[in-house]
């Protein structure tokens, strides 16, 4: 039987290749990949990486990678399966990280510099202070009117006359108005304190500009 280098066999091989034509270039990597053996990479109980052609059954829950044994390319990464508590914690961390990133995006969209944040704070404080001044003016007027109504009621009592029902209703409405105005002023003062805290937080986030996964849960819970 002639060897592979026999002239007749070489001629037949060249004729066959001419009829077949060149193999598609895109097919060659696929053929190489299909022919390459697959290995598994995982971390054992001692924390050491292991490369093996077989995968222990318990490792499927702990996570692993499929690797092309020829090229070393990672073909697939299978994440560890989480317990219910671990999954809940991961969801909390993911939500907090998203909240932190959304907050940073909002802050950098609103402000171009630290001075912009400081100006925004001053504008908010000035607006609240204007509202407080108006409320204080209304409160003084309500207190003066209440004093006048009470004086009328006292005069009626001194002279032995019955206090008119309408006067009593006006005194009660005045008392309610004074309480409402006082509470409104307290709320606006609280808003001033909150505004200072909020803009201070935004200034700090503007300067930092990062979202650490270890701190995002606490940061998200404090976001105004």
C-alpha positions as CSV (number, residue, x, y, z in Angstrom):
1,X,0.0,0.0,0.0
2,X,1.6,3.3,-1.0
3,X,2.5,5.7,1.8
4,X,0.8,9.1,2.4
5,X,3.7,10.8,0.5
6,X,3.2,8.7,-2.6
7,X,2.7,11.0,-5.7
8,X,-0.6,9.4,-6.6
9,X,-2.1,10.0,-3.2
10,X,-0.8,13.5,-3.1
11,X,-2.5,14.2,-6.5
12,X,-5.8,12.8,-5.3
13,X,-5.7,14.9,-2.1
14,X,-5.1,18.1,-4.0
15,X,-7.9,17.3,-6.4
16,X,-10.3,16.6,-3.4
17,X,-9.4,19.9,-1.7
18,X,-10.0,21.8,-5.0
19,X,-13.5,20.3,-5.2
20,X,-14.2,21.0,-1.5
21,X,-12.9,24.5,-1.5
22,X,-11.6,26.4,1.6
23,X,-13.4,25.8,4.9
24,X,-15.3,28.9,6.1
25,X,-13.1,30.9,8.4
26,X,-15.9,31.4,10.9
27,X,-16.3,27.6,11.2
28,X,-12.8,26.9,12.3
29,X,-13.1,28.5,15.8
30,X,-16.3,26.6,16.3
31,X,-14.7,23.3,15.4
32,X,-11.8,24.1,17.7
33,X,-14.1,24.9,20.6
34,X,-16.3,21.9,20.1
35,X,-13.2,19.7,20.1
36,X,-11.7,21.3,23.2
37,X,-12.3,19.6,26.5
38,X,-14.1,21.4,29.3
39,X,-12.6,21.8,32.8
40,X,-14.2,23.1,36.0
41,X,-12.7,25.6,38.3
42,X,-14.0,26.0,41.9
43,X,-12.8,26.8,45.4
44,X,-12.6,23.9,47.9
45,X,-13.4,24.0,51.6
46,X,-9.9,25.1,52.3
47,X,-10.3,28.2,50.1
48,X,-7.9,26.9,47.4
49,X,-8.8,27.0,43.7
50,X,-9.3,23.6,42.1
51,X,-9.2,22.7,38.4
52,X,-10.8,19.4,37.5
53,X,-12.6,17.6,34.6
54,X,-15.3,16.5,37.0
55,X,-17.4,18.6,39.4
56,X,-18.4,17.4,42.8
57,X,-22.2,17.4,43.3
58,X,-22.1,19.7,46.3
59,X,-20.1,22.2,44.3
60,X,-23.0,23.0,42.0
61,X,-24.6,24.9,44.9
62,X,-21.4,26.7,45.9
63,X,-20.6,28.1,42.4
64,X,-18.0,27.2,39.8
65,X,-16.7,28.1,36.3
66,X,-16.5,26.2,33.1
67,X,-13.2,26.7,31.4
68,X,-11.8,25.7,28.0
69,X,-9.0,23.3,28.9
70,X,-7.0,24.3,25.8
71,X,-7.3,28.1,25.8
72,X,-8.1,28.7,29.4
73,X,-11.0,30.9,28.4
74,X,-13.9,31.1,30.9
75,X,-17.0,29.6,29.1
76,X,-19.5,30.0,31.8
77,X,-19.7,31.3,35.4
78,X,-22.3,29.7,37.7
79,X,-22.9,31.9,40.8
80,X,-23.4,30.3,44.2
81,X,-26.9,29.6,45.3
82,X,-28.0,31.9,48.2
83,X,-30.0,31.0,51.2
84,X,-33.2,32.9,51.9
85,X,-31.4,35.2,54.3
86,X,-28.5,35.8,52.0
87,X,-30.8,36.5,49.1
88,X,-32.8,39.0,51.2
89,X,-29.5,40.7,52.2
90,X,-28.3,40.8,48.6
91,X,-31.6,42.4,47.5
92,X,-31.3,45.0,50.2
93,X,-27.7,45.7,49.2
94,X,-28.7,46.0,45.5
95,X,-31.6,48.3,46.3
96,X,-29.4,50.5,48.5
97,X,-26.7,50.6,45.8
98,X,-29.3,51.7,43.2
99,X,-30.7,54.3,45.5
100,X,-27.2,55.7,46.1
101,X,-26.4,55.8,42.4
102,X,-29.7,57.4,41.6
103,X,-29.0,60.0,44.3
104,X,-25.6,60.8,42.9
105,X,-27.1,61.1,39.4
106,X,-29.7,63.5,40.7
107,X,-27.1,65.6,42.6
108,X,-24.7,65.9,39.7
109,X,-27.7,66.8,37.4
110,X,-28.8,69.6,39.7
111,X,-25.5,71.1,40.8
112,X,-22.3,71.9,38.8
113,X,-20.3,72.9,41.9
114,X,-20.2,73.1,45.6
115,X,-21.1,76.8,45.4
116,X,-24.4,75.8,43.6
117,X,-25.4,73.7,46.6
118,X,-24.6,76.4,49.0
119,X,-26.6,78.9,47.0
120,X,-29.5,76.5,46.8
121,X,-29.4,76.1,50.6
122,X,-29.4,79.8,51.2
123,X,-32.4,80.2,48.8
124,X,-34.4,77.6,50.6
125,X,-33.6,79.1,54.0
126,X,-34.5,82.6,52.8
127,X,-37.8,81.4,51.4
128,X,-38.6,79.7,54.7
129,X,-37.6,82.7,56.7
130,X,-39.9,84.9,54.6
131,X,-42.8,82.5,55.2
132,X,-42.0,82.5,58.9
133,X,-42.1,86.3,59.0
134,X,-45.5,86.3,57.4
135,X,-46.8,83.8,59.8
136,X,-45.4,85.7,62.8
137,X,-47.2,88.9,61.5
138,X,-50.5,86.9,61.2
139,X,-50.0,85.5,64.7
140,X,-49.5,88.9,66.3
141,X,-52.7,90.1,64.5
142,X,-54.6,87.1,65.7
143,X,-53.3,87.5,69.3
144,X,-54.4,91.2,69.3
145,X,-57.8,90.3,68.0
146,X,-58.1,87.5,70.6
147,X,-57.2,90.0,73.3
148,X,-59.9,92.4,72.1
149,X,-62.5,89.6,72.1
150,X,-61.6,88.4,75.5
151,X,-61.8,92.0,76.8
152,X,-65.3,92.3,75.4
153,X,-66.3,89.0,77.1
154,X,-64.8,90.2,80.4
155,X,-66.7,93.5,80.2
156,X,-69.9,91.5,79.7
157,X,-69.2,89.4,82.8
158,X,-68.4,92.5,84.9
159,X,-71.7,94.1,84.1
160,X,-73.6,90.9,84.7
161,X,-74.6,90.5,81.0
162,X,-74.6,87.2,79.2
163,X,-71.7,86.8,76.8
164,X,-73.1,86.6,73.3
165,X,-72.8,83.2,71.6
166,X,-71.2,84.9,68.5
167,X,-68.5,86.4,70.7
168,X,-67.8,83.0,72.2
169,X,-67.6,81.5,68.8
170,X,-65.2,84.2,67.6
171,X,-63.0,83.6,70.7
172,X,-62.9,79.9,70.0
173,X,-62.0,80.4,66.3
174,X,-59.3,82.9,67.3
175,X,-57.8,80.3,69.8
176,X,-57.8,77.7,67.0
177,X,-56.2,80.2,64.5
178,X,-53.4,81.1,67.0
179,X,-52.7,77.4,67.6
180,X,-52.5,76.7,63.9
181,X,-50.2,79.7,63.2
182,X,-48.0,78.7,66.1
183,X,-47.7,75.2,64.7
184,X,-47.0,76.4,61.2
185,X,-44.1,78.5,62.5
186,X,-42.7,75.5,64.3
187,X,-43.0,73.4,61.2
188,X,-41.2,76.0,59.1
189,X,-38.4,76.1,61.7
190,X,-38.1,72.4,61.5
191,X,-38.0,72.6,57.7
192,X,-35.0,75.0,58.0
193,X,-33.2,72.4,60.2
194,X,-34.0,69.7,57.7
195,X,-32.9,71.8,54.8
196,X,-29.5,72.4,56.4
197,X,-29.1,68.7,57.0
198,X,-30.3,67.8,53.5
199,X,-28.0,70.2,51.7
200,X,-25.1,69.2,54.0
201,X,-25.7,65.6,53.0
202,X,-25.8,66.5,49.3
203,X,-22.6,68.5,49.6
204,X,-20.9,65.6,51.2
205,X,-22.2,63.2,48.5
206,X,-21.1,65.7,45.8
207,X,-17.6,65.8,47.2
208,X,-17.4,62.0,47.7
209,X,-19.1,60.8,44.5
210,X,-18.9,57.1,45.3
211,X,-21.2,54.4,46.5
212,X,-19.6,51.7,48.6
213,X,-21.6,48.5,48.8
214,X,-20.8,48.1,52.5
215,X,-22.3,51.5,53.5
216,X,-25.2,51.9,51.0
217,X,-27.8,50.3,53.2
218,X,-27.3,52.8,55.9
219,X,-26.9,55.7,53.5
220,X,-30.2,54.7,51.7
221,X,-32.1,54.7,54.9
222,X,-30.9,58.3,55.7
223,X,-31.6,59.7,52.2
224,X,-34.2,62.5,52.5
